[in-house]
């Protein structure tokens, strides 16, 4: 069993795996690997006596959470202190407790159990929050936490965005994935309870990234297909195709932006990322889930707004309403029980 644990640890820390597992879906798939084997990453790490998974660390983490929660009660509407969360309720469930004096506690839970844990101090340097973890912190795969965050208000909502994830956050806003309307399904740290708050306008991100939030969706067509399918190494199951679009910097496109096929309809691709821009044209990398998916064609129409955004919003609103109703029912049941006890 120890050999199996070490084998999973090797896979878990593999360089290519850490580079590729960036989305909640791919992270959940990887988490399922551990659950299928009846293991958790924590068990794998315990085979190597990683102190962050020790009983002492568990006790200290809980004590720090209690201290932070007590501090939060004294802070009122603090601009960044709070309890944050993102995840899918399955393989990806990340929580972050933060307060000026209490520091931070980070935990990653999934279907296989505890995947990672860390805690330490928080230093505010202007608008930037700097975390100093007590234990080793390797960010990637199913472990690790960013050590630099910016508090990002959006209306009455409170987000924490890692300093190197603003382009990804802007893509989520442009596509319609954000603002999340339910607790489950998000991929950015949002203060607990803020998913119930509706917002308008745009989030207050640092000025250097505001160009990544256009006032309206940017559209473009494929005017050239430059390369056929090619596998990007043995660890990448997706297929890539290089294409040229008839929109560029003048239309608002920037490197790192993501686009979606809006015509023809019902075309799902892993991603379309802008990799280089000229004044009126840009180069994009199209990734397909597999070779069985449709191949991009000339004059396909793309947009920074996902075609499924409105449908997903309606679904999330129903999910949020269900979560609210369940919470109210639980509260009511507790009240009734208390009344009966009298």
C-alpha positions in Angstrom: 0.0 0.0 0.0 2.9 2.4 0.7 4.2 1.8 -2.8 0.8 2.7 -4.2 0.7 5.8 -2.1 4.1 6.8 -3.4 3.0 6.1 -6.9 0.0 8.4 -6.6 2.2 11.1 -5.0 4.5 10.9 -8.0 1.6 11.3 -10.4 0.1 14.0 -8.3 3.3 16.1 -8.3 4.1 15.3 -11.9 5.3 18.4 -13.8 3.0 18.0 -16.8 0.0 17.2 -14.6 0.4 20.3 -12.5 0.7 22.4 -15.7 -2.4 21.0 -17.3 -4.9 20.7 -14.5 -6.2 24.3 -14.3 -10.0 24.0 -14.7 -12.5 22.7 -12.1 -13.5 19.9 -14.5 -10.0 18.6 -15.1 -9.2 18.9 -11.4 -12.3 16.9 -10.5 -11.4 14.2 -13.0 -8.0 14.0 -11.3 -9.5 13.9 -7.9 -11.7 11.0 -9.0 -8.5 9.1 -9.6 -7.8 9.1 -5.9 -11.4 8.4 -4.9 -11.5 5.4 -7.3 -8.5 3.9 -5.6 -9.9 4.6 -2.1 -7.2 7.1 -1.4 -7.0 10.9 -0.8 -4.0 13.0 -1.6 -3.6 13.5 2.1 -3.1 9.8 2.5 -0.6 9.8 -0.2 1.3 12.7 1.5 1.1 10.9 4.9 3.1 8.1 3.4 6.0 10.6 3.2 5.1 12.1 6.7 4.1 15.5 5.4 3.5 17.6 8.5 0.6 19.6 7.0 -1.6 16.4 7.3 -0.6 15.6 10.9 -3.0 15.6 13.8 -1.1 18.5 15.2 -1.7 20.5 12.0 -5.3 19.6 12.1 -5.7 20.9 15.6 -3.8 24.1 14.9 -5.8 24.7 11.7 -9.1 24.5 13.7 -7.7 26.7 16.4 -6.7 29.3 13.9 -10.2 29.1 12.2 -11.8 29.7 15.6 -9.5 32.7 16.2 -10.3 34.2 12.8 -14.0 33.7 13.1 -13.9 35.5 16.5 -11.9 38.3 15.0 -14.4 38.7 12.1 -17.2 39.4 14.6 -15.3 42.5 15.7 -14.4 43.8 12.3 -17.8 44.7 10.8 -17.8 45.2 7.0 -14.1 44.7 6.5 -12.8 45.2 2.9 -11.2 41.7 2.7 -11.3 39.8 5.9 -13.8 36.9 5.8 -14.3 33.2 4.9 -14.1 32.5 1.2 -14.9 29.5 -1.0 -14.9 28.1 -4.5 -15.6 24.7 -5.9 -18.0 22.3 -7.5 -19.1 20.4 -4.3 -17.3 17.3 -5.6 -13.6 17.1 -6.3 -12.8 20.8 -5.9 -13.8 22.6 -2.6 -11.4 25.3 -1.5 -11.9 27.4 1.6 -9.8 30.3 2.8 -10.3 32.0 6.2 -8.6 35.4 6.4 -8.2 38.2 9.0 -5.5 40.8 9.8 -4.5 39.4 13.1 -5.5 35.7 12.8 -3.8 35.3 9.4 -5.2 32.7 7.1 -6.2 29.0 6.9 -6.5 27.3 3.6 -8.0 23.8 3.0 -8.8 21.9 -0.1 -11.4 19.1 0.2 -12.7 16.7 -2.4 -14.4 13.4 -2.9 -11.2 11.7 -1.8 -11.0 13.6 1.5 -8.5 16.4 2.4 -6.2 17.3 -0.5 -4.2 20.1 1.0 -4.0 22.4 4.0 -1.9 25.3 5.0 -2.0 28.3 7.3 0.1 31.3 8.2 0.2 35.1 8.3 -1.3 37.8 6.1 0.4 41.1 5.3 -1.4 43.9 3.5 0.9 45.9 1.2 -1.2 48.6 -0.3 -4.0 46.8 -2.2 -2.1 43.6 -2.2 -2.5 40.8 0.3 0.6 38.6 0.9 0.2 35.2 2.5 3.2 33.5 4.1 2.4 29.7 4.5 3.8 27.7 7.4 4.3 24.6 5.2 5.5 23.8 1.7 3.1 25.3 -0.9 3.3 23.8 -4.4 0.6 25.4 -6.4 -1.0 23.2 -9.1 -3.0 20.0 -9.6 -5.0 19.5 -6.4 -2.8 21.4 -4.1 -1.5 24.8 -3.2 -2.8 28.3 -2.8 -1.7 31.6 -4.4 0.3 33.7 -2.0 -0.7 37.1 -3.4 -4.3 38.3 -3.7 -6.1 41.5 -4.6 -9.5 42.2 -2.9 -11.9 42.8 -5.8 -15.3 44.3 -4.9 -18.2 43.9 -7.3 -21.1 45.8 -6.0 -21.6 44.4 -2.5 -19.7 41.2 -3.4 -16.2 40.5 -2.1 -13.8 38.4 -4.3 -10.1 37.5 -3.7 -8.3 37.3 -7.1 -4.8 35.9 -7.3 -2.3 38.4 -8.7 -1.7 36.1 -11.7 -5.3 35.2 -12.4 -6.9 38.5 -13.5 -7.0 37.6 -17.2 -8.7 34.3 -16.3 -11.2 36.2 -14.1 -11.9 38.7 -16.8 -12.6 35.8 -19.2 -15.0 34.3 -16.8 -16.8 37.7 -16.6 -16.8 38.2 -20.3 -18.1 34.6 -21.0 -20.9 34.9 -18.4 -19.6 32.4 -15.9 -19.3 35.2 -13.4 -21.0 36.5 -11.4 -21.8 33.1 -9.9 -25.4 32.9 -8.6 -24.9 29.8 -6.5 -22.4 28.6 -4.0 -21.3 25.6 -6.1 -19.7 25.9 -9.5 -17.4 28.9 -9.0 -13.7 28.9 -9.7 -12.7 32.1 -7.8 -12.6 32.9 -4.1 -15.9 34.6 -3.2 -16.9 35.5 0.4 -19.4 33.0 1.8 -23.0 34.3 1.2 -22.0 36.8 -1.4 -23.3 34.5 -4.2 -26.8 35.6 -3.1 -26.0 39.2 -3.9 -26.9 40.4 -7.4 -24.5 42.8 -9.2 -24.5 45.1 -12.1 -21.7 46.7 -14.1 -18.2 45.4 -13.8 -15.9 44.3 -10.9 -13.4 46.9 -9.6 -10.2 45.3 -10.9 -6.7 46.9 -11.1 -6.5 49.5 -13.9 -3.9 47.5 -16.0 -6.5 44.7 -16.5 -9.6 46.8 -17.2 -8.9 46.6 -21.0 -9.8 42.9 -20.6 -13.4 43.8 -19.7 -14.9 45.2 -22.9 -18.3 47.0 -22.5 -19.9 44.6 -24.9 -19.0 41.2 -26.3 -16.3 41.1 -29.1 -17.1 39.1 -32.2 -14.9 37.7 -34.9 -14.9 35.2 -37.7 -12.3 32.6 -38.6 -10.6 33.7 -41.9 -7.7 31.3 -42.0 -6.8 27.8 -40.7 -3.1 27.6 -40.4 -2.3 24.2 -39.0 -4.0 20.8 -38.7 -4.5 18.8 -35.5 -1.3 18.0 -33.5 -1.0 16.5 -30.1 0.8 18.7 -27.6 2.9 15.9 -26.0 1.8 12.6 -24.7 0.1 14.0 -21.6 -2.2 16.4 -23.5 -5.3 14.5 -24.7 -6.7 17.6 -26.5 -6.1 18.6 -30.1 -4.9 22.1 -31.1 -5.5 24.0 -34.3 -4.1 27.5 -35.1 -6.5 29.9 -36.7 -6.6 33.6 -37.8 -9.5 35.8 -36.9 -10.8 39.0 -38.6 -10.6 41.1 -35.5 -7.7 42.4 -33.5 -6.5 45.2 -31.2 -8.7 47.7 -32.9 -11.8 45.6 -32.0 -10.6 45.1 -28.4 -9.0 41.7 -28.5 -5.9 41.0 -26.4 -3.6 38.0 -25.8 -5.1 35.6 -23.3 -8.7 36.4 -24.1 -11.0 33.5 -24.7 -13.7 33.1 -27.3 -16.6 30.8 -28.0 -18.3 29.5 -31.2 -21.7 31.2 -31.6 -22.3 30.1 -35.2 -22.8 27.4 -36.1 -24.8 26.5 -33.0 -24.1 23.6 -30.7 -20.4 23.5 -31.3 -18.5 22.8 -28.1 -14.7 23.2 -28.0 -12.3 22.9 -25.1 -11.1 26.5 -25.6 -10.3 29.2 -28.1 -7.5 31.4 -26.8 -6.1 34.5 -28.4 -2.3 34.1 -28.6 -1.3 37.1 -30.7 -3.0 40.3 -31.9 -2.5 42.7 -34.8 -4.5 45.9 -35.4 -7.3 44.2 -37.3 -6.5 40.5 -37.1 -5.5 38.0 -34.4 -4.1 34.5 -34.0 -5.9 32.0 -31.9 -5.3 28.5 -30.6 -8.3 26.2 -30.8 -8.3 23.2 -28.5 -10.8 20.4 -29.1 -11.7 17.8 -26.4 -10.9 15.0 -28.8 -10.3 14.2 -32.5 -14.0 13.2 -32.7 -15.1 16.8 -32.1 -15.9 19.1 -35.1 -12.9 20.7 -36.8 -13.0 24.6 -37.0 -14.2 25.9 -40.4 -13.7 29.2 -42.3 -16.3 31.9 -41.4 -17.3 30.3 -38.1 -18.4 33.1 -35.9 -16.9 33.6 -32.4 -17.6 35.8 -29.4 -16.1 36.5 -26.0 -19.7 35.8 -24.6 -20.4 32.1 -24.4 -23.6 31.0 -26.2 -24.7 29.1 -23.1 -24.3 32.0 -20.7 -28.0 33.0 -20.5 -29.1 29.4 -20.1 -26.5 28.8 -17.4 -27.6 32.0 -15.6 -31.2 30.7 -15.4 -30.0 27.4 -14.1 -27.8 29.0 -11.5 -30.7 31.2 -10.4 -32.8 28.1 -9.8 -29.9 26.5 -8.0 -29.5 29.5 -5.8 -33.3 29.6 -5.0 -33.1 25.9 -4.1 -30.1 26.5 -1.8 -31.9 29.4 -0.1 -35.1 27.4 0.3 -33.2 24.5 1.8 -31.4 26.8 4.2 -34.7 28.4 5.3 -36.2 24.9 5.8 -33.3 23.8 7.9 -33.5 27.0 10.0 -37.3 26.5 10.4 -36.9 22.9 11.4 -34.3 23.9 14.0 -36.6 26.5 15.4 -39.5 24.1 15.6 -37.3 21.6 17.4 -36.2 24.2 19.9 -39.8 25.2 20.5 -40.9 21.6 21.0 -38.1 21.1 23.5 -39.6 23.8 25.7 
